[in-house]
Amino acid sequence: MLPYIYIYIKTKTKKGKDNTLPKSLIPTTHINYENRGMDYYDDIPKFAAFPPDNQMNNDGSTPYTPPKKKIDAMQLVYLLFSQHL
């Protein structure tokens, strides 16, 4: 089942067997995303039909808005505490 293939992109078994997919098989886009069975919150671009038109957000809404800049945990702690000083 294709939706679950993402789990095997970078994993290893207990015995050390590498289950990493070859780069040629790693997904690069979600197509026909408007007919999805569930939302996927990843960095891969999503399209209502086929690229390059009608790009969608992770929740399926349009028009596409680029995600906000990611911050790490230390930046988050700083932002939270700096507002209370």
Biopython code that builds the backbone (N, CA, C, O; Angstrom):
import numpy as np
from Bio.PDB.StructureBuilder import StructureBuilder

atoms = [
    (1, "MET", "N", (0.839, -1.174, 0.000)),
    (1, "MET", "CA", (0.000, 0.000, 0.000)),
    (1, "MET", "C", (0.886, 1.240, 0.000)),
    (1, "MET", "O", (1.714, 1.393, 0.898)),
    (2, "LEU", "N", (0.740, 2.109, -0.958)),
    (2, "LEU", "CA", (1.643, 3.241, -1.125)),
    (2, "LEU", "C", (1.717, 4.237, 0.024)),
    (2, "LEU", "O", (2.821, 4.697, 0.317)),
    (3, "PRO", "N", (0.628, 4.608, 0.702)),
    (3, "PRO", "CA", (0.791, 5.592, 1.767)),
    (3, "PRO", "C", (1.763, 5.165, 2.849)),
    (3, "PRO", "O", (2.385, 6.015, 3.486)),
    (4, "TYR", "N", (1.906, 3.886, 3.066)),
    (4, "TYR", "CA", (2.779, 3.404, 4.122)),
    (4, "TYR", "C", (4.219, 3.216, 3.678)),
    (4, "TYR", "O", (5.071, 2.861, 4.492)),
    (5, "ILE", "N", (4.504, 3.444, 2.424)),
    (5, "ILE", "CA", (5.874, 3.309, 1.931)),
    (5, "ILE", "C", (6.785, 4.361, 2.556)),
    (5, "ILE", "O", (7.993, 4.151, 2.667)),
    (6, "TYR", "N", (6.209, 5.494, 2.966)),
    (6, "TYR", "CA", (6.991, 6.584, 3.548)),
    (6, "TYR", "C", (7.689, 6.148, 4.830)),
    (6, "TYR", "O", (8.747, 6.679, 5.167)),
    (7, "ILE", "N", (7.111, 5.189, 5.549)),
    (7, "ILE", "CA", (7.698, 4.696, 6.792)),
    (7, "ILE", "C", (9.071, 4.089, 6.535)),
    (7, "ILE", "O", (9.942, 4.143, 7.403)),
    (8, "TYR", "N", (9.270, 3.525, 5.377)),
    (8, "TYR", "CA", (10.493, 2.786, 5.081)),
    (8, "TYR", "C", (11.572, 3.618, 4.403)),
    (8, "TYR", "O", (12.560, 3.065, 3.920)),
    (9, "ILE", "N", (11.403, 4.932, 4.357)),
    (9, "ILE", "CA", (12.415, 5.741, 3.690)),
    (9, "ILE", "C", (13.737, 5.694, 4.434)),
    (9, "ILE", "O", (14.786, 5.544, 3.808)),
    (10, "LYS", "N", (13.712, 5.820, 5.755)),
    (10, "LYS", "CA", (14.954, 5.800, 6.530)),
    (10, "LYS", "C", (14.748, 4.996, 7.802)),
    (10, "LYS", "O", (14.592, 5.582, 8.873)),
    (11, "THR", "N", (14.744, 3.703, 7.720)),
    (11, "THR", "CA", (14.580, 2.865, 8.898)),
    (11, "THR", "C", (15.561, 1.704, 8.849)),
    (11, "THR", "O", (16.046, 1.325, 7.782)),
    (12, "LYS", "N", (15.842, 1.153, 10.006)),
    (12, "LYS", "CA", (16.668, -0.044, 10.108)),
    (12, "LYS", "C", (15.976, -1.029, 11.033)),
    (12, "LYS", "O", (15.276, -0.629, 11.963)),
    (13, "THR", "N", (16.169, -2.313, 10.780)),
    (13, "THR", "CA", (15.584, -3.343, 11.625)),
    (13, "THR", "C", (16.449, -3.546, 12.858)),
    (13, "THR", "O", (17.542, -2.989, 12.960)),
    (14, "LYS", "N", (15.951, -4.348, 13.793)),
    (14, "LYS", "CA", (16.711, -4.646, 15.012)),
    (14, "LYS", "C", (18.016, -5.362, 14.695)),
    (14, "LYS", "O", (19.004, -5.201, 15.412)),
    (15, "LYS", "N", (18.026, -6.144, 13.636)),
    (15, "LYS", "CA", (19.226, -6.881, 13.263)),
    (15, "LYS", "C", (20.185, -6.043, 12.424)),
    (15, "LYS", "O", (21.215, -6.548, 11.977)),
    (16, "GLY", "N", (19.858, -4.764, 12.204)),
    (16, "GLY", "CA", (20.748, -3.882, 11.463)),
    (16, "GLY", "C", (20.507, -3.851, 9.969)),
    (16, "GLY", "O", (21.239, -3.182, 9.241)),
    (17, "LYS", "N", (19.496, -4.562, 9.498)),
    (17, "LYS", "CA", (19.200, -4.545, 8.071)),
    (17, "LYS", "C", (18.690, -3.167, 7.681)),
    (17, "LYS", "O", (17.814, -2.620, 8.352)),
    (18, "ASP", "N", (19.214, -2.611, 6.628)),
    (18, "ASP", "CA", (18.839, -1.275, 6.180)),
    (18, "ASP", "C", (17.611, -1.355, 5.280)),
    (18, "ASP", "O", (17.639, -1.996, 4.230)),
    (19, "ASN", "N", (16.519, -0.689, 5.710)),
    (19, "ASN", "CA", (15.291, -0.666, 4.919)),
    (19, "ASN", "C", (15.127, 0.640, 4.159)),
    (19, "ASN", "O", (14.017, 0.977, 3.747)),
    (20, "THR", "N", (16.195, 1.370, 3.969)),
    (20, "THR", "CA", (16.120, 2.657, 3.302)),
    (20, "THR", "C", (15.813, 2.467, 1.814)),
    (20, "THR", "O", (16.425, 1.640, 1.138)),
    (21, "LEU", "N", (14.862, 3.244, 1.327)),
    (21, "LEU", "CA", (14.522, 3.179, -0.091)),
    (21, "LEU", "C", (15.624, 3.792, -0.938)),
    (21, "LEU", "O", (16.286, 4.728, -0.491)),
    (22, "PRO", "N", (15.836, 3.296, -2.135)),
    (22, "PRO", "CA", (16.768, 3.965, -3.048)),
    (22, "PRO", "C", (16.213, 5.338, -3.422)),
    (22, "PRO", "O", (14.997, 5.529, -3.450)),
    (23, "LYS", "N", (17.090, 6.284, -3.708)),
    (23, "LYS", "CA", (16.661, 7.649, -4.027)),
    (23, "LYS", "C", (15.678, 7.687, -5.191)),
    (23, "LYS", "O", (14.826, 8.574, -5.247)),
    (24, "SER", "N", (15.782, 6.754, -6.104)),
    (24, "SER", "CA", (14.877, 6.744, -7.261)),
    (24, "SER", "C", (13.437, 6.396, -6.874)),
    (24, "SER", "O", (12.522, 6.658, -7.655)),
    (25, "LEU", "N", (13.209, 5.810, -5.686)),
    (25, "LEU", "CA", (11.871, 5.425, -5.255)),
    (25, "LEU", "C", (11.284, 6.342, -4.180)),
    (25, "LEU", "O", (10.121, 6.186, -3.810)),
    (26, "ILE", "N", (12.067, 7.288, -3.677)),
    (26, "ILE", "CA", (11.561, 8.192, -2.652)),
    (26, "ILE", "C", (10.585, 9.165, -3.291)),
    (26, "ILE", "O", (10.907, 9.773, -4.313)),
    (27, "PRO", "N", (9.379, 9.330, -2.705)),
    (27, "PRO", "CA", (8.373, 10.217, -3.288)),
    (27, "PRO", "C", (8.856, 11.661, -3.388)),
    (27, "PRO", "O", (9.557, 12.149, -2.502)),
    (28, "THR", "N", (8.479, 12.337, -4.465)),
    (28, "THR", "CA", (8.858, 13.743, -4.647)),
    (28, "THR", "C", (7.660, 14.669, -4.689)),
    (28, "THR", "O", (7.810, 15.867, -4.445)),
    (29, "THR", "N", (6.466, 14.155, -4.991)),
    (29, "THR", "CA", (5.243, 14.960, -5.006)),
    (29, "THR", "C", (4.047, 14.083, -4.636)),
    (29, "THR", "O", (4.080, 12.861, -4.776)),
    (30, "HIS", "N", (2.994, 14.742, -4.161)),
    (30, "HIS", "CA", (1.699, 14.088, -3.996)),
    (30, "HIS", "C", (0.821, 14.594, -5.136)),
    (30, "HIS", "O", (0.619, 15.802, -5.264)),
    (31, "ILE", "N", (0.299, 13.700, -5.960)),
    (31, "ILE", "CA", (-0.596, 14.119, -7.035)),
    (31, "ILE", "C", (-2.010, 13.651, -6.713)),
    (31, "ILE", "O", (-2.200, 12.693, -5.965)),
    (32, "ASN", "N", (-3.005, 14.339, -7.287)),
    (32, "ASN", "CA", (-4.418, 14.068, -6.999)),
    (32, "ASN", "C", (-4.686, 14.134, -5.494)),
    (32, "ASN", "O", (-5.431, 13.320, -4.948)),
    (33, "TYR", "N", (-4.070, 15.110, -4.837)),
    (33, "TYR", "CA", (-4.152, 15.239, -3.386)),
    (33, "TYR", "C", (-5.563, 15.574, -2.919)),
    (33, "TYR", "O", (-5.907, 15.303, -1.768)),
    (34, "GLU", "N", (-6.387, 16.156, -3.786)),
    (34, "GLU", "CA", (-7.752, 16.482, -3.385)),
    (34, "GLU", "C", (-8.572, 15.221, -3.118)),
    (34, "GLU", "O", (-9.612, 15.293, -2.464)),
    (35, "ASN", "N", (-8.124, 14.081, -3.609)),
    (35, "ASN", "CA", (-8.815, 12.802, -3.395)),
    (35, "ASN", "C", (-8.103, 11.927, -2.374)),
    (35, "ASN", "O", (-8.272, 10.708, -2.377)),
    (36, "ARG", "N", (-7.309, 12.539, -1.501)),
    (36, "ARG", "CA", (-6.505, 11.780, -0.536)),
    (36, "ARG", "C", (-7.397, 11.098, 0.496)),
    (36, "ARG", "O", (-8.536, 11.505, 0.720)),
    (37, "GLY", "N", (-6.865, 10.068, 1.111)),
    (37, "GLY", "CA", (-7.577, 9.390, 2.184)),
    (37, "GLY", "C", (-7.260, 9.984, 3.538)),
    (37, "GLY", "O", (-8.044, 9.840, 4.475)),
    (38, "MET", "N", (-6.115, 10.654, 3.657)),
    (38, "MET", "CA", (-5.705, 11.305, 4.892)),
    (38, "MET", "C", (-4.726, 12.421, 4.570)),
    (38, "MET", "O", (-4.121, 12.431, 3.498)),
    (39, "ASP", "N", (-4.567, 13.365, 5.497)),
    (39, "ASP", "CA", (-3.616, 14.456, 5.303)),
    (39, "ASP", "C", (-2.200, 13.966, 5.583)),
    (39, "ASP", "O", (-1.975, 13.151, 6.478)),
    (40, "TYR", "N", (-1.253, 14.474, 4.806)),
    (40, "TYR", "CA", (0.153, 14.151, 4.999)),
    (40, "TYR", "C", (0.891, 15.431, 5.332)),
    (40, "TYR", "O", (0.910, 16.364, 4.529)),
    (41, "TYR", "N", (1.495, 15.484, 6.498)),
    (41, "TYR", "CA", (2.223, 16.675, 6.928)),
    (41, "TYR", "C", (3.713, 16.431, 6.716)),
    (41, "TYR", "O", (4.443, 16.083, 7.644)),
    (42, "ASP", "N", (4.142, 16.622, 5.480)),
    (42, "ASP", "CA", (5.546, 16.484, 5.119)),
    (42, "ASP", "C", (5.921, 17.659, 4.228)),
    (42, "ASP", "O", (5.082, 18.506, 3.920)),
    (43, "ASP", "N", (7.164, 17.706, 3.821)),
    (43, "ASP", "CA", (7.659, 18.823, 3.015)),
    (43, "ASP", "C", (7.490, 18.598, 1.518)),
    (43, "ASP", "O", (7.929, 19.424, 0.718)),
    (44, "ILE", "N", (6.871, 17.511, 1.135)),
    (44, "ILE", "CA", (6.698, 17.191, -0.280)),
    (44, "ILE", "C", (5.539, 18.024, -0.842)),
    (44, "ILE", "O", (4.481, 18.089, -0.215)),
    (45, "PRO", "N", (5.711, 18.663, -2.009)),
    (45, "PRO", "CA", (4.618, 19.462, -2.577)),
    (45, "PRO", "C", (3.413, 18.598, -2.955)),
    (45, "PRO", "O", (3.550, 17.450, -3.378)),
    (46, "LYS", "N", (2.230, 19.192, -2.788)),
    (46, "LYS", "CA", (0.978, 18.496, -3.066)),
    (46, "LYS", "C", (0.203, 19.233, -4.142)),
    (46, "LYS", "O", (0.145, 20.463, -4.131)),
    (47, "PHE", "N", (-0.395, 18.497, -5.072)),
    (47, "PHE", "CA", (-1.123, 19.094, -6.189)),
    (47, "PHE", "C", (-2.518, 18.496, -6.279)),
    (47, "PHE", "O", (-2.702, 17.297, -6.066)),
    (48, "ALA", "N", (-3.512, 19.341, -6.599)),
    (48, "ALA", "CA", (-4.894, 18.881, -6.728)),
    (48, "ALA", "C", (-5.007, 17.845, -7.843)),
    (48, "ALA", "O", (-5.701, 16.842, -7.683)),
    (49, "ALA", "N", (-4.346, 18.071, -8.948)),
    (49, "ALA", "CA", (-4.360, 17.117, -10.054)),
    (49, "ALA", "C", (-2.914, 16.745, -10.374)),
    (49, "ALA", "O", (-2.320, 15.904, -9.700)),
    (50, "PHE", "N", (-2.355, 17.371, -11.399)),
    (50, "PHE", "CA", (-0.973, 17.090, -11.774)),
    (50, "PHE", "C", (-0.171, 18.385, -11.770)),
    (50, "PHE", "O", (-0.716, 19.451, -12.055)),
    (51, "PRO", "N", (1.130, 18.303, -11.446)),
    (51, "PRO", "CA", (1.956, 19.517, -11.416)),
    (51, "PRO", "C", (2.019, 20.159, -12.789)),
    (51, "PRO", "O", (1.818, 19.452, -13.777)),
    (52, "PRO", "N", (2.280, 21.423, -12.914)),
    (52, "PRO", "CA", (2.669, 22.388, -11.884)),
    (52, "PRO", "C", (1.515, 23.225, -11.355)),
    (52, "PRO", "O", (1.743, 24.079, -10.498)),
    (53, "ASP", "N", (0.274, 23.022, -11.831)),
    (53, "ASP", "CA", (-0.844, 23.875, -11.427)),
    (53, "ASP", "C", (-1.570, 23.328, -10.197)),
    (53, "ASP", "O", (-1.497, 22.139, -9.889)),
    (54, "ASN", "N", (-2.269, 24.227, -9.504)),
    (54, "ASN", "CA", (-3.146, 23.874, -8.382)),
    (54, "ASN", "C", (-2.421, 23.217, -7.214)),
    (54, "ASN", "O", (-2.832, 22.162, -6.732)),
    (55, "GLN", "N", (-1.334, 23.850, -6.760)),
    (55, "GLN", "CA", (-0.640, 23.331, -5.589)),
    (55, "GLN", "C", (-1.503, 23.553, -4.349)),
    (55, "GLN", "O", (-2.179, 24.575, -4.230)),
    (56, "MET", "N", (-1.474, 22.586, -3.426)),
    (56, "MET", "CA", (-2.328, 22.615, -2.244)),
    (56, "MET", "C", (-1.499, 22.619, -0.969)),
    (56, "MET", "O", (-0.310, 22.302, -0.984)),
    (57, "ASN", "N", (-2.146, 22.985, 0.140)),
    (57, "ASN", "CA", (-1.529, 22.922, 1.458)),
    (57, "ASN", "C", (-1.670, 21.513, 2.022)),
    (57, "ASN", "O", (-2.376, 20.684, 1.446)),
    (58, "ASN", "N", (-1.006, 21.234, 3.142)),
    (58, "ASN", "CA", (-1.078, 19.913, 3.768)),
    (58, "ASN", "C", (-2.501, 19.503, 4.100)),
    (58, "ASN", "O", (-2.842, 18.324, 4.003)),
    (59, "ASP", "N", (-3.352, 20.472, 4.496)),
    (59, "ASP", "CA", (-4.724, 20.146, 4.870)),
    (59, "ASP", "C", (-5.664, 20.108, 3.676)),
    (59, "ASP", "O", (-6.864, 19.894, 3.849)),
    (60, "GLY", "N", (-5.150, 20.308, 2.472)),
    (60, "GLY", "CA", (-5.955, 20.248, 1.262)),
    (60, "GLY", "C", (-6.548, 21.572, 0.838)),
    (60, "GLY", "O", (-7.262, 21.635, -0.162)),
    (61, "SER", "N", (-6.267, 22.636, 1.580)),
    (61, "SER", "CA", (-6.823, 23.940, 1.226)),
    (61, "SER", "C", (-6.011, 24.589, 0.110)),
    (61, "SER", "O", (-4.837, 24.278, -0.091)),
    (62, "THR", "N", (-6.657, 25.485, -0.599)),
    (62, "THR", "CA", (-6.007, 26.274, -1.636)),
    (62, "THR", "C", (-6.389, 27.720, -1.419)),
    (62, "THR", "O", (-7.428, 27.913, -0.788)),
    (63, "PRO", "N", (-5.728, 28.725, -1.833)),
    (63, "PRO", "CA", (-4.479, 28.647, -2.581)),
    (63, "PRO", "C", (-3.322, 28.257, -1.671)),
    (63, "PRO", "O", (-3.392, 28.385, -0.449)),
    (64, "TYR", "N", (-2.276, 27.788, -2.295)),
    (64, "TYR", "CA", (-1.097, 27.327, -1.571)),
    (64, "TYR", "C", (-0.422, 28.488, -0.853)),
    (64, "TYR", "O", (-0.199, 29.551, -1.433)),
    (65, "THR", "N", (-0.105, 28.269, 0.405)),
    (65, "THR", "CA", (0.700, 29.223, 1.164)),
    (65, "THR", "C", (1.926, 28.481, 1.674)),
    (65, "THR", "O", (1.787, 27.448, 2.329)),
    (66, "PRO", "N", (3.115, 28.979, 1.390)),
    (66, "PRO", "CA", (4.322, 28.276, 1.826)),
    (66, "PRO", "C", (4.346, 28.129, 3.347)),
    (66, "PRO", "O", (3.895, 29.026, 4.059)),
    (67, "PRO", "N", (4.870, 27.005, 3.853)),
    (67, "PRO", "CA", (4.930, 26.826, 5.304)),
    (67, "PRO", "C", (5.856, 27.850, 5.942)),
    (67, "PRO", "O", (6.796, 28.342, 5.318)),
    (68, "LYS", "N", (5.564, 28.162, 7.214)),
    (68, "LYS", "CA", (6.407, 29.101, 7.941)),
    (68, "LYS", "C", (7.765, 28.468, 8.193)),
    (68, "LYS", "O", (7.906, 27.245, 8.171)),
    (69, "LYS", "N", (8.749, 29.297, 8.429)),
    (69, "LYS", "CA", (10.100, 28.820, 8.686)),
    (69, "LYS", "C", (10.098, 27.912, 9.911)),
    (69, "LYS", "O", (9.499, 28.247, 10.933)),
    (70, "LYS", "N", (10.758, 26.781, 9.812)),
    (70, "LYS", "CA", (10.845, 25.860, 10.930)),
    (70, "LYS", "C", (11.840, 26.392, 11.954)),
    (70, "LYS", "O", (12.857, 26.986, 11.597)),
    (71, "ILE", "N", (11.537, 26.173, 13.223)),
    (71, "ILE", "CA", (12.456, 26.574, 14.278)),
    (71, "ILE", "C", (12.767, 25.367, 15.137)),
    (71, "ILE", "O", (11.946, 24.458, 15.261)),
    (72, "ASP", "N", (13.948, 25.354, 15.730)),
    (72, "ASP", "CA", (14.304, 24.229, 16.583)),
    (72, "ASP", "C", (13.812, 24.489, 18.010)),
    (72, "ASP", "O", (13.277, 25.559, 18.300)),
    (73, "ALA", "N", (13.990, 23.525, 18.883)),
    (73, "ALA", "CA", (13.451, 23.593, 20.241)),
    (73, "ALA", "C", (14.029, 24.769, 21.023)),
    (73, "ALA", "O", (13.295, 25.436, 21.753)),
    (74, "MET", "N", (15.321, 25.036, 20.887)),
    (74, "MET", "CA", (15.937, 26.136, 21.642)),
    (74, "MET", "C", (15.392, 27.485, 21.184)),
    (74, "MET", "O", (15.177, 28.375, 22.006)),
    (75, "GLN", "N", (15.168, 27.644, 19.893)),
    (75, "GLN", "CA", (14.586, 28.887, 19.405)),
    (75, "GLN", "C", (13.167, 29.062, 19.935)),
    (75, "GLN", "O", (12.756, 30.176, 20.260)),
    (76, "LEU", "N", (12.423, 27.967, 20.022)),
    (76, "LEU", "CA", (11.061, 28.023, 20.538)),
    (76, "LEU", "C", (11.053, 28.442, 22.005)),
    (76, "LEU", "O", (10.247, 29.282, 22.406)),
    (77, "VAL", "N", (11.945, 27.862, 22.806)),
    (77, "VAL", "CA", (12.035, 28.231, 24.222)),
    (77, "VAL", "C", (12.383, 29.706, 24.348)),
    (77, "VAL", "O", (11.801, 30.418, 25.165)),
    (78, "TYR", "N", (13.327, 30.160, 23.544)),
    (78, "TYR", "CA", (13.703, 31.575, 23.585)),
    (78, "TYR", "C", (12.523, 32.472, 23.234)),
    (78, "TYR", "O", (12.273, 33.469, 23.911)),
    (79, "LEU", "N", (11.796, 32.118, 22.174)),
    (79, "LEU", "CA", (10.646, 32.926, 21.774)),
    (79, "LEU", "C", (9.563, 32.960, 22.844)),
    (79, "LEU", "O", (8.960, 34.006, 23.087)),
    (80, "LEU", "N", (9.316, 31.832, 23.480)),
    (80, "LEU", "CA", (8.285, 31.775, 24.507)),
    (80, "LEU", "C", (8.650, 32.605, 25.735)),
    (80, "LEU", "O", (7.814, 33.334, 26.270)),
    (81, "PHE", "N", (9.901, 32.491, 26.176)),
    (81, "PHE", "CA", (10.309, 33.201, 27.385)),
    (81, "PHE", "C", (10.613, 34.675, 27.135)),
    (81, "PHE", "O", (10.460, 35.492, 28.043)),
    (82, "SER", "N", (11.039, 35.030, 25.929)),
    (82, "SER", "CA", (11.364, 36.430, 25.657)),
    (82, "SER", "C", (10.102, 37.296, 25.634)),
    (82, "SER", "O", (10.178, 38.504, 25.856)),
    (83, "GLN", "N", (8.959, 36.696, 25.370)),
    (83, "GLN", "CA", (7.713, 37.463, 25.350)),
    (83, "GLN", "C", (7.246, 37.797, 26.763)),
    (83, "GLN", "O", (6.442, 38.713, 26.941)),
    (84, "HIS", "N", (7.727, 37.083, 27.756)),
    (84, "HIS", "CA", (7.286, 37.302, 29.137)),
    (84, "HIS", "C", (8.255, 38.180, 29.924)),
    (84, "HIS", "O", (8.018, 38.441, 31.104)),
    (85, "LEU", "N", (9.318, 38.633, 29.314)),
    (85, "LEU", "CA", (10.292, 39.476, 30.028)),
    (85, "LEU", "C", (9.878, 40.922, 30.012)),
    (85, "LEU", "O", (10.578, 41.771, 30.564)),
]
sb = StructureBuilder()
sb.init_structure("model")
sb.init_model(0)
sb.init_chain("A")
sb.init_seg("    ")
for serial, (resi, resn, name, xyz) in enumerate(atoms, 1):
    if name == "N":
        sb.init_residue(resn, " ", resi, " ")
    sb.init_atom(name, np.array(xyz, "f"), 0.0, 1.0, " ", f" {name:<3s}", serial, name[0])
structure = sb.get_structure()
